[in-house]
């Protein structure tokens, strides 16, 4: 059976796990820079904060077990309970919030600014080239059924081919960007949700066996 010191060490590991998972997902979302709803970055920030709190709480638990101080144990219990509540609540709220149509509305609004905003044009071009998709749900999503050149392969280096591609629609990317982004977002959320739930379960178990 693990000693109390070992259980506190495991608590630290859960803190590192939550913190690193939040950092990694946040980094991927930031690097992709694709019409990301605030749900995922906010959830990442919450888990990073929770991981930091666990790392700060672990020494308190270790001190409480060594000194057998009831007051410090109560403080430790409150801290662990708070962290578990934050992690589980953030995960549940994150999953629930992302089931709406806000991403569709966000992308539709952004597509109307493609020809008037340099930043929106850059993001759309990067998005469509990197994910090999076109428009919100397909090339027909663009105004007047006229998609930008970035809906075609290698549009930057083969402009004449891209022009022909847009006109004939033969080699144009067929998949819309929204379903691809939604699948990637759900994958990120699943990782964050799984991490939060598993580490929360471990924390509760450690808490029960430490007091």
N, C-alpha and C positions, 0 to 999 in steps of 0.2 A: 504493500500500500504506500502511495506517495506521501512524503512528509509535507508539512505545511509550507516549508520553504520551496519545495518542488512545485507545489500548486501555485504559489505566487509567481514562480518562474514561468509556468505555463500561462498565467494571466498576462505576463509581459509579452509572451509570444503572440497571444491573441491581439494584444494592442498593436504590435508591430505588423501583424497580418492585416488588420483593418486599415491601418495607416498606409501601408504600402499598396494595398489593393485600391484604395481611394486615389492615391497619387498616380498609379499606373493608368487607371481609367481616365482620370482627369487629363493626363498628358495626351492620351490618344484622342480624346474629344477635342482638346485644344489644338493639337497638330492638324487634325482633319479640317477644323474650322468650317464645318458644313451646317448651316442653319440649325445649330444645336439648340433645342429648347433648354431653358434654364434648369429643368428638372434634374438632368444628369449631373451637371456641374455642382448644383446645390447639394445633391445627395453625396457626391464625392467629398465636398467640403465638410459635410456633416460627419461622414465616417472618418475623415482625417482628424477632425476635432475630437471625435470619440476615441480614436486610437491614441491620440496625445493624452487625453484624460486618463486612459487606462495606464499608460506608462507613468503618469504622475501619481496615480492611485496605488500602484503595486508596492512602492516602498512603504506606504502607509500601512498596507496590509501586513507586510513583512515585520514592520516595527511592532504592530499590534499583537502579532502572534508570539514574538519573542518576549515582549514585556507583559503579555497577557493583560493588556489594558482594555477594560470594557468600553471606556469612552472612545478610544481610538478605533476599536472594533465597530462601534456604532457609526463613526464617521466613514470607515471603510465600507460598511454595508450600504450606507446612503449613496456613496460614490458609485459603487458597483451597480446598484439598482438604477441610478440615474443614467449611467452609460448604457445599460441594457435597454432601458426605455427609449433612449435617443436612437440607438441603432435599429431596433425593431420598428419604431414609429417611422423613422426616415425611410426604411426599406418599403414598408407597406404604403406610405404616402407616395413614394416615388413610382411604384408599380401602378397605383391607382391613377395618378395624375397623367401618366403617359398613355392611357388608353383613349384619350380624347382625340379630336381632330385638329388640335392646335398646330401640329406640324404641317398639315395640309394647307391650312390658312396661311401659315407663315411663308411657305414656299410659293403659294399662289401670289401672294402680295409681292414677294421678292422678284418673281418672274416679270411682273409688270414694270419693274424698275431696271430691267436688264440694259436697256438702251439709253437710260438717262443717268445711271449711277455707275461710275467706274468700279467701285468696290463690289457692288452686286454682280456686275459683269464678270469680274475676276473670280469671285467665289463660285458663280454658276459654271464658268468655264473649267475651273479646277475640279469641281464636283462631277461634271459630266464626263470629263476625260478620265479621271481617276477611277470612277465607279462604272464607267462605260454605260451611262444611262442618259436619258433625254427627257427634259421637262418634268412636270409633277407626276404625271402618269404615263407619259409617252410623248413622242414628238408632236402629236396633235394637240397637246396641252398648250403649246405656244400660240400666241396671237396670230390669227390668219393662217394658221397651220404652217408658219414659217419659222422653223427652229434655227438657232444660231449655229455657226460652223463647228462649235465645240461638241455638237452632237455626233460628229463624224470622227473616225479614227485618224490620228496624226494630223489634225487640222492645222497645227502650228507649223509643221514642216512641209506639208503638201496642200497648199491652199487651193490649187486648181482642182485637186481631187475632192477636197471638202466642199467646194462650190457645187461640183457635179453631184456629190453625195446628197447635199441638202435639196437639190432640185429633183433628183430622181428618187430619193428615199430608199435606194437599194441597199447601201451599206450603213445606213444610219442606225444608231443605237435604238433598239426596240423597247427596252425596259424603261419604265418610269423611275425617277430617282426616289420618290417617296417610299415605295415598298422596300427598296434596298436600305434606305436610311432607317426605316422603322425596324427592320430586322437587325441591323447593327446596333441600334439603340436598345432593343429588347435583349440582345446578347450582353451588352454592357450592364443593363439593369439586373439581369439574371446573375451575373458575377457579383455585383454589389449586394444584391438581396441574399444570395447564398452565403457570402462572407459574413454578412451581418447576423443572419440567423444562426449559423454554426458557431461563430465566436460567442454570441450571446448565450447559447446553450452551455458552452464550456464555462463561461463566466458564472452562470447560475450554479453549475455543478461545483466549481471551485469555491464559490461563496458559501454554499451549503456545508461543504466539508472543512472550511477554514474556521467558521464560527463555532 
